[in-house]
Amino acid sequence: MSVISVPHAYNEDELYVDLQPIFGHSLFLKCEGFNFAGSIKLKAAAEMVEAADRKGALTPGSILVESSSGNLGVALSMIAASKGYRFVCVTDSRCNLSTRLLMEALGSEVHVIADPDAAGGFLGARLDYVRALCASDDRYVWLNQYTNPGNWQAHYRTTAPAIARQFPQLDVLFIGAGTTGTLMGCARYFRDRRRRVRVVAVDSLGSVTFGGPPGRRMIPGLGASVRPPMLDQTLVDEVIQVDEADTIRACHRLARRGFLFGGSTGTVVSGAMSWLAGHDARAVTAVAIAPDLGERYLDTIYQTNWIEAIYGAGVLRDDGDAPVQAACPQTAS
Ligand SMILES: Cc1ncc(COP(=O)(O)O)c(C=O)c1O
């Protein structure tokens, strides 16, 4: 039994889905969506707020402010509510409606940026907005997930050791890259312990994180229009970029087997499966990280009109998976 008195005290860190039966390659998917914030961002949020508290940066009148594509915003909304702080989330028009409503339900103020910056895209525009808010009133405290070491340290302290404990023979770890907090925390942990784990970063096509040209990206979570300052590419063995159409296909393939995951999980799984298909992976122990679950994406990734408007009508036609047959045995009558 777990008994808690603050919402951030609970997190399921030991749940994996074996994707072999669904995709035909062995991959253990670490599920990070089972906590009250519904995503992996609970860890970064808790670590950053705790560090700010320790440093005395937060006082009863403080207003937390953060730029977030959604999940960090939800986690900070939850923690701010629990600790009695105000929180302002600066997001953009790609933020899911349900994510925005969640933040508001938790008492936060949400500012939605509708116009991307000509050079820095939506992220550049969001960061400019946060800087302007902080300059306007010194009660604002910007944790800044893009530069705050607490972001990657949370994963160094929790996510990576949890994986290392369960998979002492781990060969390959697939991690999606947003701010690169998860990627940097896990990669540093295995590098510092001289564990021969191949760290593969998975990014969305159109993201500039690893130097590719900017392009349209509609799914929040992974990718960036400004290179993440936290990224140290020497810690990354390989990078895979995934087209969002493949993200959609992977999400739907999982959903047809009863696993409703978020968009970045589809991206990471799609990237991991193409990597595994291109290697002799029979004796490889591979883990991938699933940052959240699918409910927040019902009106986007799991909505036919949205998918067809953005990716075209044929996107779901061939995802390589035959429809699942009815489970009931057929009996002659
Ligand atoms: C759904 C989802 N996936 C992936 C990520 C990326 O994680 P990180 O910022 O640690 O790179 C995020 C971060 O916000 C997210 O919300």
The ligand as an SDF file (V2000), in Angstrom:
LIG
                    3D

 16 16  0  0  0  0  0  0  0  0999 V2000
    5.2370   13.8830  -23.8650 C   0  0  0  0  0  0  0  0  0  0  0  0
    6.6760   14.2700  -23.7340 C   0  0  0  0  0  0  0  0  0  0  0  0
    7.5810   13.5320  -24.3370 N   0  0  0  0  0  0  0  0  0  0  0  0
    8.8940   13.8430  -24.2860 C   0  0  0  0  0  0  0  0  0  0  0  0
    9.3410   14.9330  -23.6200 C   0  0  0  0  0  0  0  0  0  0  0  0
   10.8010   15.2830  -23.6690 C   0  0  0  0  0  0  0  0  0  0  0  0
   11.4800   15.1000  -22.4850 O   0  0  0  0  0  0  0  0  0  0  0  0
   12.7690   15.9690  -22.2020 P   0  0  0  0  0  0  0  0  0  0  0  0
   12.3250   17.3850  -22.0490 O   0  0  0  0  0  0  0  0  0  0  0  0
   13.3160   15.4020  -20.9260 O   0  0  0  0  0  0  0  0  0  0  0  0
   13.7140   15.8140  -23.3350 O   0  0  0  0  0  0  0  0  0  0  0  0
    8.4180   15.7370  -23.0050 C   0  0  0  0  0  0  0  0  0  0  0  0
    8.8570   16.9470  -22.3490 C   0  0  0  0  0  0  0  0  0  0  0  0
    8.1100   17.8580  -22.1330 O   0  0  0  0  0  0  0  0  0  0  0  0
    7.0540   15.4010  -23.0460 C   0  0  0  0  0  0  0  0  0  0  0  0
    6.1300   16.1520  -22.4630 O   0  0  0  0  0  0  0  0  0  0  0  0
  1  2  1  0
  2  3  1  0
  2 15  2  0
  3  4  2  0
  4  5  1  0
  5  6  1  0
  5 12  2  0
  6  7  1  0
  7  8  1  0
  8  9  2  0
  8 10  1  0
  8 11  1  0
 12 13  1  0
 12 15  1  0
 13 14  2  0
 15 16  1  0
M  END
$$$$
